[in-house]
Amino acid sequence: MKRLCLIMIMVSALLPSAVGQKLIEYHSGMGSRDQDNPDVWILYQGVVATHDGMILKADSAHYNTVENSFTAFRRIHITLTDTTFIYGDRLYYDGNSRILDIWADTVVLIDGSTILKANHLTYERNESMAYYDLWGHAVSRDRNLDSRKGYYNSEFKIFYIYDDVHLSDSSMLLVTDYLKYDTETEIAHFETPTHIYSDSSTIYSELGDYNTDTRFAISYRRSHVDNKGRTIDSDTLYYDEVLDYGRAMGNVVIVDSVNEMTCTGRYGETNQAEGFSFVTDSAHVLFIDRGDSLFLHADTIYVVNNDSNQLQTVRANYHVKVFRRDAQAMCDSAYYIAPDSILTLFKDPVLWYEHYQCSADTIELHHDSAGVRRAYLRSNCFAIQQADREKFNQLKGRQGIVYFADGEPLYADVLGNAQMVYYLTEEDDTMGTVLVGVNVGRGTDIRIYFDTNRAPTRVVTRDKPDMLTYPLGKLPDEWKRLPDFRWLTARRPKRPSEVFVW
């Protein structure tokens, strides 16, 4: 072999057929032509090649002067820019297409703070794009990216990776099938089913962005968050893991499994750090209370939990309706205090219980483990029960209190300027009941006792009551409807879905 001492060949001068192409320049300590192919130079001992600003170093190489291609072996070091380098063991470079193929047990591409490793790497210099097709691993600012296939654009510092994608750091794992990751903004963009796991939450989305630095997620399709026993589902979701804050839009469903409560609406927010949530626009809450379901609808519903995630208060504003199997209600607004089990209905409230309709300026319901324990009808108390199609039992006064035991009414007090209209019944030959007369009167206070069927059995009045009994058809008009009489059964929700009908 002819010894070459610092051979320098200017290929452009040797190959007229390659006019118009930028040809590879090189030098090496030793070299010779391939005996089987005189177009190929065999180079070794400190091989250095340059091409369009790229510098390539290797232990040995084959240079095809006709194809303008370079095959290099062992300890390959490629300098693409001042900050971009590639290392490998075997390389093929096409000088015409400016495409590099590099192999090794571990090919390493270093681009500033980003390191990409794979067994085989292809780098297209024209596009500044590296890609791999049999697993790759990258590290960028403490973020790890793993996938079966992927691309990396070294000009824009962006990864495009797919097939079994994992993006992780010490406190987060993102799993998907396709991911665009910007190493400068640290934002991951996904367009396939994606799970993001962290110390405090799990996020699911099928289209969105996740900032790995600020831990802020935006989801535009089938959004779901699970955080400390509370889940959020919606069409669009903005979620800040650091603040435990979420903002949801479109088909919002918030489930609190700790307190057995579900909130729905078209817009909602939840702040776990402050224990605060609200839903609005067709807002609806479902409570599971002692195995029974309570459905509540309002324009806006606010929920507050304590530091232990225990329910504290629920506030419902405007156009409130409530449905439960044994009772229904409507009002302008409502407030529930969970530790005391007190539900208060404000501004023109109406409560339906079995065959009774109750109204007042404010209605306050106190609960215990068996159900309602006491009901307060504060100011302008009015209770109505339909006796037949045109006749109504009525009880009216300034205040009212209904006492319960084991969820069943025992007796009721009407206090202050009490007035009563009550139709008397008898059993007929068919074991049915017929109306036979009507008691009317007034007194300072009236107490009514109920039997086990929740029907009145005895009436007690105090302080010189004025009570009269009339035959049917003889009742004066002034007693047929007490002042402020309103029969609102048409607005009573008869099933859960009717809480939305105002």
Buried (B, 14 or more C-beta within 10 A) or exposed (E): EEEBEEBEBEBBEEBEEBEEEBBBBBBBBBBBEEEEEEEBBBBBEBBBBEBEEBEBBBBBBBBBBEEBBBBBBBEBBBBBEEEBBBBBBBBBBBBEEBBBBBBBEEBBBBBBEBBBBBBBBBBBBEBBBBBBBEBBBBBBEEBBBBBBBBBBBBEEBBBBBBEEBBBBBEEBBBBBBBBBBBBEEBBBBBBEBBBBBBEBBBBBBBBBBBBBEEBBBBBBEBBBBBBEEBBBBBBBBBBBBEBBBBBBBBBBBBBBEBBBBBBBBBBBBBBBEEBBBBBBEBBBBBBEEEEEBBBBBBBBBBBBBEEEBEBBBBBBBBBBBBBBEEBBBBBBBBBBBBEEBBBBBBEBBBBBBEEBBBBBBBBBBBBBEEBBBBBBBBEBBBBBBBBEEEBBBBBBBBBBBBBBEEBBBEBBBBBEBBBBBBBBBEEEEEEEEEEEBBBBBBBBBBBBEBEEEEEBEEBEBEEEBEBEEBEEEEBEEEBBBBEEEEEEEEBBBEEBEBBEEE
